[in-house]
Amino acid sequence: MRVGTDIVRIERLLSPSPRFLREVLAEEERADYDSRGGSPEFLAGLWAAKEAYLKATGEGIGSLALSKIQVLHEEGGRPYLLVEGRRHEVSIAHDGGYAIAVVIIP
C-alpha cells in the first residue's frame, strides 16, 4: 500500500491565472470549479489531491500532466481520483486557511 499527503495554503490560489487553470484542471474539474464561483478553497483541495497522488506513486510534478489526474465527486459529494481510467480514493479537508488531501493506493 502507498500513501501520499499534501497540504496547501489556500491564499496561494486566490487569483489563479487562466494558464494555470488550463494546465491543472481537466474539463469537468474546471466546470465544477466555475460552478462554485472560482472558490480558492475548492481549487486548493484539487491541487492538494493531485500532489498527494503523485507522492503516493513516487512520481513528481511533470511526470504526469496534472489535468490527467481528475478529482471527481460522487452524487453525495464524496471525492475520488480518476487517473488513466483507474479510480483511487482520496480524502480532502479544509481548515484554518489550509487544504489537505490524503491518497491511498492499494
DSSP file (Angstrom, degrees, kcal/mol; ACC not computed):
  #  RESIDUE AA STRUCTURE BP1 BP2  ACC     N-H-->O    O-->H-N    N-H-->O    O-->H-N    TCO  KAPPA ALPHA  PHI   PSI    X-CA   Y-CA   Z-CA
    1    1 A M              0   0    0      0, 0.0     2,-0.4     0, 0.0   103,-0.0   0.000 360.0 360.0 360.0 140.5    0.0    0.0    0.0
    2    2 A R  E     -A  105   0A   0    103,-2.9   103,-3.1     2,-0.0     2,-0.4  -0.958 360.0-164.8-121.9 141.2    1.2    3.5   -0.8
    3    3 A V  E     -A  104   0A   0     -2,-0.4     2,-0.4   101,-0.2   101,-0.2  -0.971   5.6-176.7-126.7 138.3    0.1    6.7    0.9
    4    4 A G  E     -A  103   0A   0     99,-2.4    99,-2.8    -2,-0.4     2,-0.3  -0.990   2.8-178.1-132.2 144.2    0.6   10.3   -0.3
    5    5 A T  E     +A  102   0A   0     -2,-0.4     2,-0.3    97,-0.2    97,-0.2  -0.977   2.0 179.9-138.7 152.5   -0.4   13.5    1.5
    6    6 A D  E     -A  101   0A   0     95,-1.9    95,-2.3    -2,-0.3     2,-0.4  -0.991  11.2-157.5-151.3 148.7   -0.2   17.2    0.7
    7    7 A I  E     -A  100   0A   0     -2,-0.3     2,-0.4    93,-0.2    93,-0.2  -0.984  10.5-167.6-128.4 140.4   -1.2   20.5    2.3
    8    8 A V  E     -A   99   0A   0     91,-2.9    91,-2.4    -2,-0.4     2,-0.7  -0.991  24.2-128.4-132.1 133.1   -1.8   23.8    0.5
    9    9 A R  E >   -A   98   0A   0     -2,-0.4     3,-1.8    89,-0.2     4,-0.3  -0.733  23.2-145.0 -77.3 117.9   -2.1   27.3    1.9
   10   10 A I  G >  S+     0   0    0     87,-2.3     3,-2.3    -2,-0.7    -1,-0.2   0.815  92.3  67.3 -58.3 -35.9   -5.4   28.5    0.3
   11   11 A E  G >  S+     0   0    0     86,-0.5     3,-1.2     1,-0.3    -1,-0.3   0.733  87.1  70.1 -62.3 -20.2   -4.3   32.1   -0.1
   12   12 A R  G <  S+     0   0    0     -3,-1.8    -1,-0.3     1,-0.2     3,-0.2   0.724 102.2  45.7 -64.5 -20.2   -1.7   30.9   -2.7
   13   13 A L  G <  S+     0   0    0     -3,-2.3    -1,-0.2    -4,-0.3    -2,-0.2   0.010  75.2 111.2-115.3  27.3   -4.6   30.2   -5.0
   14   14 A L  S <  S+     0   0    0     -3,-1.2    -1,-0.2     1,-0.3    -2,-0.1   0.852  92.3  21.5 -69.2 -34.4   -6.7   33.4   -4.6
   15   15 A S  S    S-     0   0    0     -3,-0.2    -1,-0.3    -4,-0.2     2,-0.1  -0.558  79.4-176.5-134.6  69.4   -6.0   34.6   -8.2
   16   16 A P        -     0   0    0      0, 0.0    -3,-0.1     0, 0.0    -4,-0.0  -0.406  27.4-118.4 -69.9 143.6   -5.0   31.7  -10.4
   17   17 A S     >  -     0   0    0      1,-0.1     4,-2.2    -2,-0.1     5,-0.2  -0.413  20.9-115.2 -75.5 155.9   -4.0   32.6  -14.0
   18   18 A P  H  > S+     0   0    0      0, 0.0     4,-2.3     0, 0.0     5,-0.2   0.874 118.5  54.6 -57.4 -36.4   -6.1   31.2  -16.9
   19   19 A R  H  > S+     0   0    0      2,-0.2     4,-2.3     1,-0.2     5,-0.2   0.925 106.2  50.7 -64.1 -44.3   -2.9   29.3  -18.0
   20   20 A F  H  > S+     0   0    0      1,-0.2     4,-2.0     2,-0.2     5,-0.3   0.934 111.1  48.6 -57.7 -47.1   -2.6   27.7  -14.5
   21   21 A L  H  X S+     0   0    0     -4,-2.2     4,-2.3     1,-0.2    -1,-0.2   0.892 111.1  50.4 -62.3 -40.3   -6.2   26.6  -14.6
   22   22 A R  H  < S+     0   0    0     -4,-2.3    -1,-0.2     1,-0.2    -2,-0.2   0.889 115.0  43.2 -63.7 -39.4   -5.8   25.1  -18.2
   23   23 A E  H  < S+     0   0    0     -4,-2.3    44,-0.9    -5,-0.2    -2,-0.2   0.782 122.7  35.6 -79.2 -26.9   -2.7   23.2  -17.1
   24   24 A V  H  < S+     0   0    0     -4,-2.0     2,-0.4    -5,-0.2    45,-0.2   0.827 106.8  64.1 -97.7 -36.3   -4.0   21.9  -13.8
   25   25 A L     <  -     0   0    0     -4,-2.3    42,-0.2    -5,-0.3     2,-0.1  -0.755  67.0-139.5-102.6 136.0   -7.8   21.2  -14.3
   26   26 A A     >  -     0   0    0     -2,-0.4     4,-2.6    40,-0.2     5,-0.2  -0.399  41.6 -96.7 -74.7 164.9   -9.5   18.7  -16.6
   27   27 A E  H  > S+     0   0    0      1,-0.2     4,-2.0     2,-0.2     5,-0.2   0.887 124.7  46.9 -54.4 -46.5  -12.6   20.0  -18.3
   28   28 A E  H  > S+     0   0    0      1,-0.2     4,-2.0     2,-0.2    -1,-0.2   0.873 112.1  51.0 -66.8 -36.6  -15.0   18.5  -15.8
   29   29 A E  H  > S+     0   0    0      2,-0.2     4,-3.0     1,-0.2    -2,-0.2   0.900 108.5  52.2 -65.6 -39.9  -13.0   19.9  -12.9
   30   30 A R  H  X S+     0   0    0     -4,-2.6     4,-2.8     2,-0.2    -2,-0.2   0.909 109.0  49.5 -63.8 -41.4  -13.0   23.3  -14.5
   31   31 A A  H  X S+     0   0    0     -4,-2.0     4,-2.3    -5,-0.2    -1,-0.2   0.907 112.7  47.7 -63.1 -41.2  -16.8   23.2  -14.8
   32   32 A D  H  X S+     0   0    0     -4,-2.0     4,-0.9     2,-0.2    -2,-0.2   0.921 112.5  49.1 -64.8 -44.7  -17.1   22.2  -11.2
   33   33 A Y  H ><>S+     0   0    0     -4,-3.0     5,-2.2     1,-0.2     3,-0.7   0.923 112.9  47.3 -59.8 -46.8  -14.7   25.0  -10.1
   34   34 A D  H ><5S+     0   0    0     -4,-2.8     3,-1.9     1,-0.2    -1,-0.2   0.882 107.0  56.6 -63.8 -38.7  -16.6   27.6  -12.2
   35   35 A S  H 3<5S+     0   0    0     -4,-2.3    -1,-0.2     1,-0.3    -2,-0.2   0.717 103.9  55.3 -67.4 -18.7  -19.9   26.4  -10.7
   36   36 A R  T <<5S-     0   0    0     -4,-0.9    -1,-0.3    -3,-0.7     3,-0.3   0.155 124.5-103.8 -97.8  17.0  -18.5   27.1   -7.3
   37   37 A G  T < 5 -     0   0    0     -3,-1.9    -3,-0.2     1,-0.2    -2,-0.1   0.756  69.9 -61.6  71.3  25.3  -17.7   30.7   -8.2
   38   38 A G  S   <S-     0   0    0     -5,-2.2    -1,-0.2     1,-0.2    -4,-0.2   0.881  74.6-163.2  68.9  38.2  -14.0   30.1   -8.6
   39   39 A S     >  -     0   0    0     -6,-0.6     4,-2.2    -3,-0.3    -1,-0.2  -0.353  16.7-155.7 -59.9 119.1  -13.6   29.0   -4.9
   40   40 A P  H  > S+     0   0    0      0, 0.0     4,-2.5     0, 0.0     5,-0.2   0.831  95.7  57.0 -65.3 -30.0  -10.0   29.1   -3.9
   41   41 A E  H  > S+     0   0    0      2,-0.2     4,-1.9     1,-0.2     5,-0.1   0.928 108.4  45.9 -63.8 -44.7  -10.8   26.6   -1.1
   42   42 A F  H  > S+     0   0    0      2,-0.2     4,-2.0     1,-0.2    -1,-0.2   0.929 113.5  49.0 -63.3 -46.0  -12.1   24.1   -3.7
   43   43 A L  H  X S+     0   0    0     -4,-2.2     4,-2.7     1,-0.2    -2,-0.2   0.895 108.8  52.9 -62.1 -41.3   -9.1   24.7   -6.0
   44   44 A A  H  X S+     0   0    0     -4,-2.5     4,-2.7     1,-0.2    -1,-0.2   0.883 107.8  52.0 -62.7 -37.8   -6.6   24.2   -3.2
   45   45 A G  H  X S+     0   0    0     -4,-1.9     4,-2.1     2,-0.2    -1,-0.2   0.901 110.2  48.1 -64.1 -41.2   -8.3   20.9   -2.4
   46   46 A L  H  X S+     0   0    0     -4,-2.0     4,-2.3     2,-0.2    -2,-0.2   0.938 112.8  48.3 -63.1 -46.4   -7.9   19.8   -6.0
   47   47 A W  H  X S+     0   0    0     -4,-2.7     4,-2.5     1,-0.2     5,-0.2   0.930 111.5  49.4 -60.5 -46.3   -4.3   20.8   -6.0
   48   48 A A  H  X S+     0   0    0     -4,-2.7     4,-2.6     1,-0.2    -1,-0.2   0.891 110.4  51.2 -60.9 -40.1   -3.6   19.0   -2.8
   49   49 A A  H  X S+     0   0    0     -4,-2.1     4,-2.1     2,-0.2    -1,-0.2   0.906 110.7  47.7 -64.8 -42.0   -5.3   15.8   -4.0
   50   50 A K  H  X S+     0   0    0     -4,-2.3     4,-2.1     2,-0.2    -2,-0.2   0.915 113.9  46.9 -66.2 -42.9   -3.2   15.8   -7.3
   51   51 A E  H  X S+     0   0    0     -4,-2.5     4,-2.2     1,-0.2    -2,-0.2   0.907 110.6  52.7 -64.2 -41.9    0.0   16.4   -5.4
   52   52 A A  H  X S+     0   0    0     -4,-2.6     4,-2.4    -5,-0.2    -2,-0.2   0.894 107.8  52.0 -61.9 -39.5   -0.9   13.7   -2.8
   53   53 A Y  H  X S+     0   0    0     -4,-2.1     4,-2.0     2,-0.2     6,-0.2   0.939 109.1  49.0 -61.3 -47.1   -1.5   11.2   -5.7
   54   54 A L  H  X>S+     0   0    0     -4,-2.1     5,-1.5     1,-0.2     4,-0.9   0.871 111.6  49.9 -62.4 -36.2    1.9   12.0   -7.2
   55   55 A K  H  <5S+     0   0    0     -4,-2.2     3,-0.4     2,-0.2    -1,-0.2   0.896 108.6  52.5 -67.7 -39.7    3.6   11.5   -3.8
   56   56 A A  H  <5S+     0   0    0     -4,-2.4    -2,-0.2     1,-0.2    -1,-0.2   0.861 112.7  44.6 -64.4 -34.7    1.8    8.2   -3.4
   57   57 A T  H  <5S-     0   0    0     -4,-2.0    -1,-0.2    -5,-0.2    -2,-0.2   0.633 111.6-120.9 -83.5 -13.4    3.0    6.9   -6.7
   58   58 A G  T  <5S+     0   0    0     -4,-0.9     2,-0.2    -3,-0.4    -3,-0.2   0.527  73.6 123.6  84.7   5.5    6.5    8.2   -6.1
   59   59 A E      < -     0   0    0     -5,-1.5    -1,-0.3    -6,-0.2     2,-0.2  -0.570  50.5-140.0 -94.5 161.9    6.4   10.5   -9.1
   60   60 A G    >   -     0   0    0     -2,-0.2     3,-2.1     1,-0.1     4,-0.4  -0.621  38.2 -64.0-113.8 177.1    6.9   14.2   -9.1
   61   61 A I  T 3  S+     0   0    0      1,-0.3    -1,-0.1    -2,-0.2     4,-0.1  -0.353 122.6  32.5 -57.6 136.4    5.4   17.2  -10.8
   62   62 A G  T 3  S+     0   0    0      2,-0.6    -1,-0.3    -3,-0.1     3,-0.2   0.150  91.9  93.4 100.5 -18.3    5.9   16.9  -14.5
   63   63 A S  S <  S+     0   0    0     -3,-2.1     2,-0.3     1,-0.3    -2,-0.1   0.768 101.8  14.2 -76.9 -23.9    5.8   13.1  -14.7
   64   64 A L  S    S-     0   0    0     -4,-0.4    -2,-0.6     5,-0.0    -1,-0.3  -0.972  92.7-103.4-149.3 132.0    2.1   13.3  -15.5
   65   65 A A    >   -     0   0    0     -2,-0.3     3,-2.2    -3,-0.2     4,-0.4  -0.352  28.2-134.1 -57.3 130.5    0.1   16.3  -16.6
   66   66 A L  G >  S+     0   0    0      1,-0.3     3,-1.4     2,-0.2   -40,-0.2   0.810 104.7  63.7 -59.5 -29.7   -1.9   17.4  -13.6
   67   67 A S  G 3  S+     0   0    0    -44,-0.9    -1,-0.3     1,-0.3   -38,-0.1   0.660  93.9  62.7 -69.3 -13.4   -5.0   17.7  -15.8
   68   68 A K  G <  S+     0   0    0     -3,-2.2     2,-0.9     1,-0.1    16,-0.6   0.593  89.7  74.2 -84.4 -12.1   -4.8   13.9  -16.3
   69   69 A I  E <  S-B   83   0A   0     -3,-1.4     2,-0.5    -4,-0.4    14,-0.2  -0.877  78.4-163.9 -99.9 101.9   -5.3   13.4  -12.6
   70   70 A Q  E     -B   82   0A   0     12,-2.3    12,-2.4    -2,-0.9     2,-0.8  -0.749  16.7-155.4 -97.7 131.5   -9.0   14.1  -12.2
   71   71 A V  E     +B   81   0A   0     -2,-0.5    10,-0.2    10,-0.2     2,-0.2  -0.909  28.6 171.6-100.8 110.0  -10.7   14.9   -8.9
   72   72 A L  E     -B   80   0A   0      8,-2.7     8,-2.3    -2,-0.8     2,-0.4  -0.642  22.5-132.4-114.5 171.5  -14.3   13.9   -9.4
   73   73 A H  E     -B   79   0A   0      6,-0.2     5,-0.1    -2,-0.2    -2,-0.0  -0.985   9.8-130.3-133.0 136.3  -17.2   13.7   -7.0
   74   74 A E    >   -     0   0    0      4,-3.0     3,-2.2    -2,-0.4     6,-0.0  -0.237  46.7 -91.6 -68.1 169.7  -19.9   11.1   -6.4
   75   75 A E  T 3  S+     0   0    0      1,-0.3    -1,-0.1     2,-0.1    -2,-0.0   0.829 129.2  53.5 -56.0 -34.4  -23.5   12.2   -6.2
   76   76 A G  T 3  S-     0   0    0      2,-0.1    -1,-0.3     1,-0.0    -2,-0.0   0.507 124.2-103.4 -79.6  -3.9  -23.3   12.7   -2.4
   77   77 A G  S <  S+     0   0    0     -3,-2.2    -2,-0.1     1,-0.3    -1,-0.0   0.291  71.0 146.2 102.2  -9.8  -20.2   14.9   -2.9
   78   78 A R        -     0   0    0     -5,-0.1    -4,-3.0     1,-0.1    -1,-0.3  -0.433  44.1-131.4 -65.0 128.1  -17.5   12.3   -1.9
   79   79 A P  E     +B   73   0A   0      0, 0.0    11,-0.6     0, 0.0     2,-0.3  -0.442  30.3 169.4 -81.3 155.1  -14.3   12.9   -3.9
   80   80 A Y  E     -BC  72  89A   0     -8,-2.3    -8,-2.7     9,-0.2     2,-0.4  -0.965  29.3-116.9-152.0 161.7  -12.3   10.3   -5.8
   81   81 A L  E     -BC  71  88A   0      7,-3.0     7,-2.2    -2,-0.3     2,-0.5  -0.804  15.5-163.3-102.5 144.4   -9.5   10.4   -8.3
   82   82 A L  E     +BC  70  87A   0    -12,-2.4   -12,-2.3    -2,-0.4     2,-0.5  -0.972  16.5 171.0-125.2 115.0   -9.7    9.1  -11.8
   83   83 A V  E >  S-BC  69  86A   0      3,-2.7     3,-2.1    -2,-0.5   -14,-0.1  -0.975  70.7 -22.7-130.4 117.0   -6.3    8.6  -13.4
   84   84 A E  T 3  S-     0   0    0    -16,-0.6    -1,-0.1    -2,-0.5     3,-0.1   0.882 127.7 -50.0  50.1  43.8   -5.9    6.8  -16.7
   85   85 A G  T 3  S+     0   0    0      1,-0.2     2,-0.4     0, 0.0    -1,-0.3   0.429 115.7 114.5  80.1  -0.3   -9.3    5.1  -16.2
   86   86 A R  E <   -C   83   0A   0     -3,-2.1    -3,-2.7     2,-0.0     2,-0.3  -0.874  59.6-135.5-108.9 136.6   -8.5    3.9  -12.7
   87   87 A R  E     -C   82   0A   0     -2,-0.4     2,-0.3    -5,-0.2    -5,-0.2  -0.679  22.2-177.0 -89.2 140.2  -10.3    5.0   -9.6
   88   88 A H  E     -C   81   0A   0     -7,-2.2    -7,-3.0    -2,-0.3     2,-0.2  -0.984  26.5-114.7-135.2 146.3   -8.3    5.9   -6.5
   89   89 A E  E     +CD  80 104A   0     15,-0.7    15,-1.2    -2,-0.3     2,-0.3  -0.573  35.1 176.4 -83.0 143.5   -9.6    7.0   -3.1
   90   90 A V  E     - D   0 103A   0    -11,-0.6     2,-0.4    -2,-0.2    13,-0.2  -0.995  19.1-155.6-144.3 145.3   -8.9   10.5   -1.8
   91   91 A S  E     - D   0 102A   0     11,-2.2    11,-2.1    -2,-0.3     2,-0.4  -0.993  14.9-171.7-121.1 131.8   -9.9   12.4    1.3
   92   92 A I  E     + D   0 101A   0     -2,-0.4     2,-0.3     9,-0.2     9,-0.2  -0.978   6.4 174.5-125.9 135.2   -9.8   16.2    1.2
   93   93 A A  E     - D   0 100A   0      7,-2.6     7,-2.8    -2,-0.4     2,-0.4  -0.970  14.3-155.9-138.4 155.0  -10.3   18.6    4.1
   94   94 A H  E     + D   0  99A   0     -2,-0.3     2,-0.3     5,-0.2     5,-0.2  -0.990  24.7 146.0-130.5 137.8  -10.1   22.4    4.6
   95   95 A D  E >   + D   0  98A   0      3,-2.6     3,-1.7    -2,-0.4    -2,-0.0  -0.892  60.9   0.6-168.7 140.8   -9.4   24.3    7.9
   96   96 A G  T 3  S-     0   0    0      1,-0.3     3,-0.1    -2,-0.3    -2,-0.0   0.789 129.5 -45.8  54.1  36.6   -7.7   27.5    9.1
   97   97 A G  T 3  S+     0   0    0      1,-0.3   -87,-2.3   -88,-0.1   -86,-0.5   0.598 119.5  99.7  85.3  10.6   -6.6   28.7    5.6
   98   98 A Y  E <   -AD   9  95A   0     -3,-1.7    -3,-2.6   -89,-0.2     2,-0.4  -0.931  53.7-155.4-129.8 153.2   -5.3   25.3    4.5
   99   99 A A  E     -AD   8  94A   0    -91,-2.4   -91,-2.9    -2,-0.3     2,-0.3  -0.976  16.7-172.5-121.1 141.7   -6.5   22.4    2.4
  100  100 A I  E     -AD   7  93A   0     -7,-2.8    -7,-2.6    -2,-0.4     2,-0.3  -0.974   3.7-171.0-133.6 147.5   -5.1   18.9    2.9
  101  101 A A  E     -AD   6  92A   0    -95,-2.3   -95,-1.9    -2,-0.3     2,-0.4  -0.993   6.9-163.4-139.4 148.0   -5.5   15.7    0.9
  102  102 A V  E     -AD   5  91A   0    -11,-2.1   -11,-2.2    -2,-0.3     2,-0.4  -0.999   7.3-168.4-130.2 132.2   -4.6   12.0    1.5
  103  103 A V  E     -AD   4  90A   0    -99,-2.8   -99,-2.4    -2,-0.4     2,-0.5  -0.971   2.9-163.4-121.8 134.7   -4.5    9.4   -1.2
  104  104 A I  E     -AD   3  89A   0    -15,-1.2   -15,-0.7    -2,-0.4  -101,-0.2  -0.979   2.4-170.4-119.6 126.9   -4.2    5.7   -0.6
  105  105 A I  E      A    2   0A   0   -103,-3.1  -103,-2.9    -2,-0.5   -17,-0.1  -0.964 360.0 360.0-116.5 116.4   -3.2    3.4   -3.5
  106  106 A P              0   0    0      0, 0.0    -1,-0.1     0, 0.0  -103,-0.1   0.516 360.0 360.0 -64.7 360.0   -3.5   -0.4   -2.6
